[in-house]
Amino acid sequence: MKNRKVKKVPLNSLTLQQHPVLMSLLMNDKRTLPAPPDYTTLSYGDIQILLDTTPVPVFQDENGDSLLLMPMPFLHHLRLHPLFNKFEVTLVNFNDPKQVRHVISTLNVLRPSVQYIDFKQLPNLLCHRINAAKQAGIPILSKKQLAHFVQLSPSAIRI
């Protein structure tokens, strides 16, 4: 797909509304979202690294508003962070309205299907990575803090 532009913008400049086609795709989702974790415990640098490596797929409507092409609750939760005005995000703007349905389908149906295997064993994976990080002397958050973000009990992060 050649009809896309990438640019970095301040997070507080976005309205973060979902595209109407995305809203129709998600309207029958049967999941309840728990309260967001407290991201204020993360440093500005940690959050900015996460934002730098997570591009935001959007489509610009006729009013110039950037409409999200996949749900991104992390961005909404960051509005509560005291440094919210300093964060920047990378937008991937898909320009062609004819491709929007395809992009939404790919990001919201195909992508979770392809990535499911990566996250199916997340508690086990985190346990292995925590242990490996400790052995390698890599600084990480505690198991309790990581469990808070995954919204699991720390005891669930085990082999």
C-alpha positions as CSV (number, residue, x, y, z in Angstrom):
1,M,0.0,0.0,0.0
2,K,1.6,3.2,-1.2
3,N,-1.2,5.6,-0.1
4,R,0.0,6.3,3.4
5,K,2.1,8.9,5.1
6,V,4.0,8.6,8.4
7,K,4.4,11.6,10.7
8,K,5.1,12.3,14.4
9,V,2.6,14.5,16.2
10,P,1.9,15.5,19.8
11,L,-0.5,13.1,21.4
12,N,-2.6,15.9,22.9
13,S,-3.3,17.2,19.3
14,L,-5.4,14.2,18.5
15,T,-9.1,13.7,19.1
16,L,-8.8,9.9,19.1
17,Q,-12.2,9.1,17.7
18,Q,-12.7,5.7,16.0
19,H,-13.6,5.4,12.3
20,P,-17.3,4.6,11.8
21,V,-16.5,1.4,10.0
22,L,-14.4,0.3,13.0
23,M,-17.2,1.2,15.4
24,S,-19.6,-1.0,13.4
25,L,-17.1,-3.9,13.5
26,L,-16.6,-3.6,17.3
27,M,-20.2,-2.9,18.3
28,N,-20.9,-6.6,19.1
29,D,-17.7,-7.2,21.1
30,K,-18.6,-8.9,24.3
31,R,-15.8,-8.0,26.6
32,T,-15.7,-5.7,29.6
33,L,-12.7,-3.6,30.0
34,P,-11.3,-3.4,33.6
35,A,-10.3,0.0,35.0
36,P,-7.0,1.1,33.3
37,P,-3.8,0.5,35.2
38,D,-2.0,3.4,36.8
39,Y,0.5,4.4,34.1
40,T,1.8,7.3,36.2
41,T,4.2,4.8,37.8
42,L,6.0,4.5,34.4
43,S,8.6,7.1,33.5
44,Y,8.2,9.5,30.6
45,G,11.0,7.7,28.8
46,D,9.4,4.3,29.2
47,I,6.1,5.5,27.8
48,Q,7.7,7.4,24.9
49,I,9.6,4.3,23.9
50,L,6.3,2.4,23.9
51,L,4.7,5.2,21.8
52,D,7.7,5.4,19.4
53,T,7.4,1.7,18.6
54,T,3.6,1.6,18.3
55,P,2.5,3.5,15.2
56,V,-1.1,4.7,15.3
57,P,-3.1,3.8,12.1
58,V,-5.5,6.6,11.2
59,F,-7.6,8.0,8.3
60,Q,-8.1,11.7,8.0
61,D,-11.7,12.7,7.4
62,E,-12.8,15.7,5.4
63,N,-12.6,17.9,8.6
64,G,-9.0,17.0,9.1
65,D,-9.7,14.8,12.1
66,S,-7.6,11.6,12.5
67,L,-9.9,8.7,12.9
68,L,-8.5,5.5,14.6
69,L,-8.5,2.4,12.4
70,M,-8.0,0.1,15.4
71,P,-8.8,0.4,19.2
72,M,-5.9,1.8,21.1
73,P,-7.0,2.1,24.8
74,F,-3.4,2.8,25.9
75,L,-3.6,6.2,24.1
76,H,-6.8,7.0,25.9
77,H,-5.5,6.0,29.3
78,L,-2.4,8.2,28.8
79,R,-4.7,11.2,29.0
80,L,-4.6,10.7,32.8
81,H,-0.8,10.9,32.9
82,P,0.6,14.2,34.3
83,L,3.1,14.4,31.3
84,F,0.3,13.8,28.7
85,N,1.1,17.1,26.9
86,K,4.7,16.0,26.3
87,F,4.1,12.7,24.6
88,E,4.4,12.2,20.8
89,V,2.9,9.5,18.6
90,T,3.7,8.3,15.2
91,L,0.7,8.4,12.9
92,V,0.4,6.2,9.9
93,N,-2.2,8.0,7.8
94,F,-3.9,5.8,5.2
95,N,-5.0,8.3,2.6
96,D,-7.2,6.2,0.2
97,P,-10.8,5.9,1.4
98,K,-11.2,2.8,-0.8
99,Q,-8.6,1.0,1.3
100,V,-10.0,1.8,4.8
101,R,-12.2,-1.2,5.0
102,H,-9.3,-3.5,4.1
103,V,-7.0,-1.8,6.6
104,I,-9.6,-2.1,9.4
105,S,-10.2,-5.8,8.6
106,T,-6.4,-6.5,8.5
107,L,-5.7,-4.7,11.8
108,N,-8.8,-5.9,13.7
109,V,-9.4,-9.4,12.5
110,L,-6.2,-10.7,10.8
111,R,-3.7,-9.1,13.2
112,P,-5.1,-10.6,16.4
113,S,-5.3,-13.9,14.7
114,V,-1.7,-13.8,13.6
115,Q,-0.5,-12.5,17.0
116,Y,-2.6,-14.7,19.2
117,I,0.2,-17.4,19.5
118,D,2.6,-14.7,20.8
119,F,0.3,-13.7,23.6
120,K,-1.5,-17.0,24.4
121,Q,1.2,-17.9,27.0
122,L,1.9,-14.3,28.2
123,P,2.1,-15.1,31.9
124,N,4.6,-17.9,31.3
125,L,6.6,-15.8,28.8
126,L,6.8,-12.9,31.4
127,C,8.1,-15.3,34.0
128,H,10.9,-16.5,31.8
129,R,11.8,-13.0,30.7
130,I,11.8,-11.6,34.3
131,N,14.2,-14.4,35.3
132,A,16.4,-13.9,32.3
133,A,16.5,-10.1,32.8
134,K,17.5,-10.6,36.4
135,Q,20.3,-13.0,35.4
136,A,21.5,-10.6,32.7
137,G,21.4,-7.6,35.0
138,I,18.7,-5.9,32.8
139,P,16.6,-3.4,34.8
140,I,12.9,-4.3,34.8
141,L,9.8,-3.5,36.8
142,S,8.9,-5.9,39.6
143,K,6.7,-8.9,38.9
144,K,4.0,-7.1,41.0
145,Q,4.2,-4.0,38.8
146,L,4.1,-6.0,35.6
147,A,1.1,-8.0,36.8
148,H,-0.6,-4.7,37.5
149,F,-0.3,-3.7,33.8
150,V,-1.4,-7.1,32.5
151,Q,-4.2,-7.0,35.1
152,L,-3.3,-10.4,36.5
153,S,-2.3,-11.6,39.9
154,P,1.5,-11.7,40.4
155,S,1.1,-15.4,41.2
156,A,-0.3,-16.0,37.7
157,I,3.2,-15.0,36.3
158,R,4.9,-18.3,36.8
159,I,6.3,-21.3,34.9
